[in-house]
Amino acid sequence: MGFEKNDYPKASNHLVHGALLTYIAGILLLIAFCSPYWVQSFEETFSTFKHMGLWEYCFKDFRYPYYQFDHLFDGCHHVFSLEYNVIREWMLPGWLIVVQTFVTISFLLSFGAQITMACQLCRWPLEFILQYEWILCIIDFVCVVITTVCMFLAVAIFGGSHTRRDWLMYPNWNYLSWSYGLAVISFFIHGFAAIFLYLAARQSYELRRESRNLIMQMHPNPQHRLGW
C-alpha cells in the first residue's frame, strides 16, 4: 500500500499542550521583557523615581546627588540613551546586567523553541519532521528547561536585590510591580510546559522507527513507477 495524503501521524497531545503553554509563557515573557514596570514607586511618596524595567527608567525631576552638574532627569528613556549616559553605571549594577542577560537568553530560547514547535504542529516539512521529530522534541525540551532555569535565576536575583541601598534611593518607597509578576508567572508556565515536552520527547523517541517506515511508504519502489 502506498502512503495516502494526510495518512500520517499528527502531533502528539503532549506536544500540543507543551507548545500551547510555551506560547502563553512566551507572550507573558515578551510583555515583561519590554514593559518598564518591574519596580514602581508608591504614588503617595511623590518620589522623583517613578518606575523602571529591564531597559527603561522613568523619573520626574530627578537629581542624581553624585553628579557635579545641576541636571534634572525627567521622563522615560532607554537605559542606553544619551540622556542617561552620566548615570548609566549607577542604573545598571552588575546584578541587574546579569538579570538582563538571563531574561534575554530566556526570550531567545523560548521563541526559538516556539518556531520549532510550530513547524512540528503544522508537520512542515513533512519528511523532515517525521524523520527527526524525536530530535526536535528533545531540542524543544532542552530549550524550555534552560528558559525555565534562566527565568528562575532572573526573578530570584531581581527579587532579592531590588531593595539594595546602593541602587535606587529610598528603596522602601518602591515595590515590585506587574511586569515582574508576569516574569514570575512566565517562569512557572515554562516549567509546566517542560513537563509536557519531556513526555512528548519520550513518546517520539519510542515511535521513531514507525516514522522511518512511514517515510519509506512515501517513496514507493521505483520499479513500480517504471511499470516493471
C-alpha positions in Angstrom: 0.0 0.0 0.0 1.2 3.5 -0.8 1.3 6.4 1.5 -2.1 8.2 1.3 -2.4 12.0 1.7 -3.0 13.1 5.3 -2.3 9.4 6.3 0.5 10.4 8.7 0.6 10.8 12.5 -0.4 14.1 13.8 1.5 15.9 16.6 1.0 14.2 20.0 -1.2 15.7 22.6 1.8 16.2 24.9 3.5 18.3 22.2 0.3 20.3 21.6 -0.1 21.1 25.3 3.6 21.9 25.7 3.5 24.2 22.7 0.4 26.0 23.9 1.9 26.6 27.4 5.2 27.8 25.9 3.3 30.2 23.6 1.3 31.6 26.6 4.5 31.9 28.7 6.3 33.5 25.8 3.7 36.2 25.4 4.0 37.0 29.1 7.8 37.0 28.9 7.6 39.3 25.9 5.5 41.8 27.8 7.7 41.6 30.9 10.8 41.9 28.7 9.6 45.2 27.1 7.5 46.9 29.8 9.1 49.3 32.3 7.2 48.2 35.4 9.5 45.8 37.2 9.8 48.3 40.1 7.5 51.2 40.8 7.3 53.9 43.5 4.2 54.4 45.7 2.2 57.4 44.5 1.8 58.8 47.9 5.6 59.2 48.3 5.8 61.7 45.4 9.2 60.1 44.6 11.3 61.5 41.8 11.8 57.9 40.7 8.6 56.6 39.0 9.2 53.2 37.6 11.7 51.1 35.7 12.0 47.9 33.6 14.9 46.0 32.3 15.6 48.5 29.5 13.9 51.8 30.6 13.8 54.1 33.6 11.2 56.9 34.3 11.9 59.9 36.5 10.2 63.1 37.4 12.7 65.9 38.0 15.2 63.5 39.5 18.6 65.0 40.6 21.4 62.5 41.0 23.3 63.5 44.1 26.8 62.4 42.8 26.6 64.3 39.5 28.5 67.5 39.7 26.2 69.5 37.4 22.7 70.6 38.4 20.8 68.5 35.9 17.2 67.1 36.3 16.4 63.8 34.7 12.8 63.8 33.6 10.6 61.4 31.5 11.2 57.8 30.3 14.3 56.9 28.4 16.1 53.7 27.4 18.9 52.7 29.7 21.4 53.2 26.8 20.1 56.6 25.7 22.4 59.7 25.8 20.1 61.2 28.5 21.3 58.5 31.0 24.9 58.4 29.8 26.3 60.0 33.0 24.3 57.8 35.4 24.2 54.5 33.5 26.8 52.9 35.7 24.6 53.6 38.7 21.4 52.5 36.9 23.0 49.2 35.7 24.8 47.5 38.5 26.3 44.1 37.9 23.4 42.1 39.3 20.9 43.9 37.0 23.1 43.2 34.0 23.0 39.5 35.0 19.2 39.7 35.2 19.1 41.3 31.7 21.3 38.5 30.4 19.2 35.7 31.8 15.9 37.2 30.6 17.4 37.8 27.1 18.6 34.2 26.9 15.1 33.0 28.0 13.5 35.2 25.4 15.6 33.9 22.6 15.3 30.2 23.6 11.6 30.4 24.3 10.7 31.9 20.9 13.2 29.7 19.1 11.5 26.6 20.6 8.1 28.1 19.6 9.2 28.3 16.0 10.4 24.7 16.0 7.2 23.5 17.7 5.1 25.5 15.2 6.7 23.5 12.3 6.1 20.3 14.2 2.5 21.0 14.7 2.0 22.0 11.1 4.0 18.9 10.0 6.2 21.0 7.7 8.4 20.0 6.0 6.7 16.6 6.4 9.5 14.2 5.7 12.0 16.1 7.9 9.5 16.3 10.8 8.7 12.6 10.6 12.3 11.6 10.4 13.7 13.9 13.1 10.8 14.7 15.3 12.3 12.9 18.3 15.4 15.1 18.0 13.3 18.2 17.6 11.3 17.3 20.7 14.5 16.9 22.7 15.6 20.3 21.4 12.3 21.8 22.4 12.5 20.3 25.9 16.1 21.4 26.4 15.4 25.0 25.3 12.3 25.3 27.6 14.2 23.8 30.5 17.1 26.3 30.1 14.5 29.1 29.7 12.9 28.0 33.0 16.2 27.9 34.8 17.2 31.3 33.5 13.9 32.8 34.4 14.1 31.4 37.9 17.6 32.9 38.4 16.4 36.2 36.9 13.4 36.7 39.1 15.2 35.4 42.2 18.2 37.7 41.7 16.0 40.7 40.9 13.6 40.0 43.8 16.4 39.7 46.3 18.4 42.7 45.0 15.8 45.4 44.2 15.9 46.8 47.7 19.7 47.3 47.7 20.5 50.8 49.0 23.4 51.2 46.6 20.9 51.2 43.7 17.6 53.1 43.8 17.4 55.6 46.6 14.8 55.2 49.3 14.0 51.5 48.4 11.3 51.4 51.0 9.3 53.7 48.8 9.2 51.2 45.9 7.6 47.9 45.3 7.8 45.1 42.7 5.2 45.8 40.0 3.2 43.9 37.5 6.0 43.4 34.9 8.0 41.4 37.5 4.8 39.5 38.3 4.4 38.5 34.7 8.0 37.3 34.6 7.3 35.1 37.6 4.2 33.7 36.0 6.1 33.1 32.8 8.7 31.1 34.8 6.1 28.8 36.2 4.3 28.2 32.9 7.6 27.5 31.2 8.2 24.9 33.9 4.9 23.2 33.3 5.5 23.3 29.5 8.8 21.5 30.0 7.0 18.5 31.7 4.7 18.1 28.6 7.7 18.5 26.2 9.6 15.8 28.1 6.7 13.4 27.7 6.5 14.4 24.0 10.2 13.7 23.6 9.9 10.2 25.2 6.9 9.3 23.0 8.5 10.5 19.8 11.7 8.6 20.6 9.7 5.4 21.1 7.9 5.9 17.8 11.0 6.8 15.7 11.1 3.5 13.9 7.5 3.7 12.9 8.2 7.2 11.5 11.0 5.8 9.4 8.7 3.2 7.9 6.2 5.9 7.0 8.9 7.8 5.2 9.7 4.7 3.2 6.0 4.4 2.2 6.1 8.0 0.9 8.6 6.8 -1.7 7.2 3.7 -3.5 9.6 1.3 -5.2 11.0 2.9 -8.3 10.2 -0.3 -10.3 6.5 0.4 -9.9 6.9 3.8 -11.4 8.7 2.3 -14.5 6.0 -0.3 -14.9 8.3 -3.3 -14.1 
